């Protein structure tokens, strides 16, 4: 019996990592997404069912989480002829990719002409679906070739697995968190807390028949997960609306969260899954120094030094000392809510504190304070009230200063 030869492209793992920030206007992200099997031309093989598992682990602060993946395809040859299959699995920011058929390795080396044909199909589908990020220009950089033969009527399980991470990530934003805009020299840069996975569904539809796709995401229980389907370009229906979101079942097992859903590959062109991680809850910030003056009967030169931290990133906590190096010394713990700095629009803050006057005598009061910061340069104002003042001291003390933060 004559056999058939098919060139199959199993594209994989191009995950689109993005990060949430205030007033984002642009980003340079590192893409990846797990893509279903794709053929250069229609082949007689069927995918009865696909099972996808993505297992993500928590990483240390400032490090992008790393995930492992396993894509399991239950395939069958419904014809009465053997089919020789040449395939390739593509990944971006993947490593250690393996492929087995019924537990036996099918990784191999293919002829360049065959690889060129598969590469052309990859580029074609990427271009049609607007999935490939402009920074990715060569899909062959992480390509694993494979080959096997499917006998007439044979059923088998193809498993592709490996590891994936986000790689370097940069985000373009007009907004900068106040803890970092005010302390650009010592404060930690904001960590990425939102990531997105694009799963391209359209390629699997090039097989003769396709069954459902069962998706499982495993991640730390503290992570939030959501997902939705997206329709790609459609000339017949340019105003097509988004398909209904998949029904996600969520279960927490100890410190792990399992998210599962079953989708039909014909319901949409892409599945997007978003992961939100509360990775950075605060910052140690940095020191500050200031000089200015106090007004009133006890006014005069004032120098200020202290430390400012953030938790959460929009709430600044500080301890400072203000003195004239002679008769005046005040220690003040304070908290201040601050807005982000946007381009040349300063960061504005307003807060309260408890001034503890040590010289010329001991007194405890209440403070209202405000600030306007353009980068590390800040204009600071404070109004202190001491309720137990006598005729020798004014109950109110108003201070204005210029300040620099590190």
N, C-alpha and C positions, 0 to 999 in steps of 0.2 A: 504494500500500500504506500502510495506516494505521501511524503510528509509535506508540511507547510512551514514556511519560515516567516517569522514576524520580528520586527524591531520595536521594542517596547521601551518607553522611558518612564521610570518610576522617579518622579521628582520629589524631593523631600526637603523639609525643614528650612524654610526661609522664614524666620520669625521676625515680625516688625516690632522692635522695642522702642517705646516712646516714654516720655516722662511728663507728668503733670506739673504745671507751674502756673503762677498767676499771669494772666494776659499773654499767653503764648501766641506768637505770630508766625513762627517757623521753627523747623527742627531738622537736624541732620541725624537720622537714626540708622541703626544697623538692622537690616531686614533678615527675616527668616520666615518660613511657613511650611507646614507639612502638606505636600501636595499628593493627590491620589495618582495612581498609575496612569500614564499617558502614552498613546501610541502614535507612531509616525503616520500610520493609516489604520483603518479599522481591522482588527484581528478577531478570530473566532473565539478567543478565550473569554470566559465570564468571571466576574468578581461576585461571588455569592454574598460575601459580607466582608466588611473591613472593620477592624478593631484598632483603635489608636489609644495609646497610653502615653501621657506626658507627666513625668514625675519631677517636681521642682523642689530643691532644697533651699533653706534659708542660708544666706551668706553673711559674712561679717559686714559691719557698717562700711558703706562706700564701695562695696564690691557687688557687681551685678550677680543676681542669682543664677545658678547653673542647673540645667535640667537634663534628664535623660529621656529618650523617646523609644517607643517600640510601635511600629506600624505592622499589623498582621493582616494579610490578605488571604481569604479563602477563595482559591481560584479553581476553575475546572475547564476542561476541554470537552465540549459537548459534541464534537465532530467525530467522524470515523477515521480521521487521519492524525498522525503525530504532528506536533507543532514545535519547531525549534525557536526558542525565544532568546533574543539579545536585548539586554536592558541596561539601564543606568540609573543610579540613585544620586540625586544632586542635593547638596546642602550648603548653606551659608552659615559660617560660624559653628560648624559641626566638626566632630572628630570621632575617630574610632568607629566608623560605619562598618557594619557587618550585614550580610544577607545570607539567609539559609532557606532551603526548600525542603520541607519535612525534616528539618534538623540537620541537613547536610549543606555545607557551604557551596554557594553558587557564584561567589566572586571570581572574576577572571580578568583577562586582558582582551579587549576587542580590537579589531582592525580599525585603523584611523578613519576609513571611509564610513564605517558603521557609526563610529562616535560622532563624526561630522553630521551625519543624517539625524542622529538623536539630538545633538546640540541645536541644530536648526529648528527642530520642532519645539524645543524648550523655549528658544527665543521667540518663536511665533506665538506660543500660548501666553508667555509672559507679556508680550506687547499687547495682545488682545485684551488681557484682563487687568492691565495697569497694576500689576503686582510687583514687578521688579523695580526696585529703587534705583534712581539714576547713578548712585555711587557704585552699583554692582554692574560691571561691564563685561565680566567673563564668567559664565556659569560653569565652566569646566574646572574652576580652581579647586573645588571639593567634589569630585565626581567619582563614584564607585561603580565600575562596570560589573555586570553579572550575565550569566547565560545558563539556560537549562532547556531540557526537552520535555514536553508534555505529551504523553502517549494518548491515543484515542480513548475518550471517556474518562481519562484520569482526573482525579481531584487531588489538590495539594494545598499546603499552607506556606505562603511566602512571608518571611519575617525580615524586616529591615529595622535595625536598631543602632543607637549611637548616643553621643552626648552633644549638647548644644549650649552655647552661652551667647550673651548679647554683644560681646566685643566692646570696643570703645563706643562711647555715646556722648553726643553733644546736643544741647538744646538751645535754640535761639529764642530769646524772650526779651521783651521790653521791660519786664518787671524783675526786680532783684529783691529777694527776701531781706527784711531790715537787719537781721542779725549779720548777714554777709555784706550788705552794702555799707554798713557802718563800721564793720571790722574786717576789711578785705585782706589784711595781712596775716591774721592769726585764726580767724573763725573758719570752721570747716565749710567747704562748699556744700550747697544743698544736694542731698542724695536723691537719686531717681527713686520714685515710689510708685510709678504706674508703668506697666508694660503691656504690650498688646501682641497677640499671636494671630497671624492671618493664615487660614487654612484654605487653600485653593481647591474647590470641588469640581470645577469644570473638566480638568484632564481625565478624571476617572470615567467620565461619560463617553470617552472615545472607545471604551471596550464594548463588546456586543451587548452585554447585559450587566447591570450593576445592582447590587443589593444595598441594604442600609449601612450606614457608618455609625458605629458605636464609639463614642468618645469618652474617655475618662481622664480627668486631671487630678493629680495628687499633689497637695501643697500643704505647708504649715497651716494649722487651724486659724491663725490670726489673719490670714490673707483673705481678701474679698475677691470673688470671681463672678464675671458676668459674660454673656455671649449673645451674638445676634448674627443673622444671615444678611448678606448683601448681594444684590443683583448687579452684574457687570454691565457693560455697554450692550444695548439691545436696540438695533435699528427699527425693528418692528413695533416696539413699544418704548419710545424714548422717555416717557413719563412714568415708567413702572415704579411702583412703590416698594418699600422694603418688605420682604417676606416676614411672616410672624417669627418672633424669636423662638429658638428651641426651648423645650421644657427641661430645665436643669433640675436634677435631683441632687441635693446636698446632704452629706452625712459627715459628722465629725467622729473620728475614732482616735481617742487619746489626743495627741498633739498634731494629728494629721486631719486634713479636710479632703474628702473625695467628692468631686463634682462629675456627674455623668449625664449624658444626653444621647439620644439616637436620632439621627437626621437622615433625610433622603437626599442623595447628591443632586437630585433634580429640583430641589426647592430653592436653591440659590447658587451663585457662582463662587462665593467666599463665605467662610465662617470666621468671624472675628471674636476672639476671646480676650477679655481685659482682666488684668491682675492688678489689684491695688494693695500695696504693702506699706504699712506704717513703720517705715524703716528708721526715720530720723525724727525723734520727738524733741530734740533740743540741741543746743550748741554751747560750748564753753565760752564763746565770744572772745573778749580781749580787754585790755586796759584802756583807760581814757584819761586825758588830762585837759584842763581848761583854765582860762583866765578871764576875769571880768570884774564886776563891781556889785556891791550891795547898796541899796538906797535907804534913806531915812537917817534918823539921828545917830544910829550906830553903823552907818554905811562906810564904805571904803573899798579898798582893793580886796578881791577874793581870788584864791587859787583853789582849783578842784582836781582831785585825783581819785581814781577808783577802778572798779572792774564791773563789766557788764556781760551777762550771759542771757540765753534765751531758752524758754521751755513753756509752751511750744514756740515755734520759730518767730511768731508775730508778737510774742509777749516777752519784753525785756526786763530782766531782774538785775538790779545793781546795788552795790555798796560803795559809797563815796565819802571822802573827807574834804571839807571846805575850811579854809583857814586864811588868816592874814599874816601868819607867822609872828603874831604878837599877842593880841588879846582875844582872838576868836578861833574856835575850833568846833566844828559840827560834824558828826558822823550820821549818815542817812542811808538806811536801807529803803529801796523804792521799787515799784513795779510800773511798767509803762507799756501800753498797747501801741504798736507802731504799724504804719502802712508800708508797703514795698516802695522802693524807689523805681520810677518808671522814666527811662531816658533821662531828661534833665529835670523832671518833676521830682522834688525832694521827697524823702520819707518823713512823714509827720507822725508825731507821737504825743500822747497825753497820758498822764499817770498820777500816782499818789505815793507818798512815802511818810516815814516817821523820822523827823530830824531829832537827833539826840545831841543837845548842846553841852559840851564839856567845859568850855571856857567862854566868857568869864565866870559863869557859874553853871550848875547842872540844871537842865530843864529839858522836858520832852514835849514835842509839839506835833503838828500835822502839816503835811506839805501837799500842795498841788503843783505839778510840774508839766511842762510841755517842751517839745523839741522840734527842730526842723533840720534834717540832715541831708546833705548832698554828698554822697560817698562818706568818707571818714570825717568830713568837716561838718560840725553841728553848731547851730545856734540854740542855746539852752536858757530857759527861764524857769524860775521857781518862786512860789509864794509860801512862806512859812508862817504858821500861827502858833504862838505859845500862850496857852490859856492862863497860866499862873504868873504872868509878868507883873512887875511892880513899876513904880514911877521911874526907876532907874533904867528900865528897858522897854522898848516898844514891843507891843504884842505881835506886830507883823514885821516880817523881813522879806523884802523883794530883791531878787538877785537875777542878773543877766550875765551870760558868759558866752565866749566863743570856745569851742571844744574840738579836740582832735582824738579820734579813736584808732587803735591799732588792730 
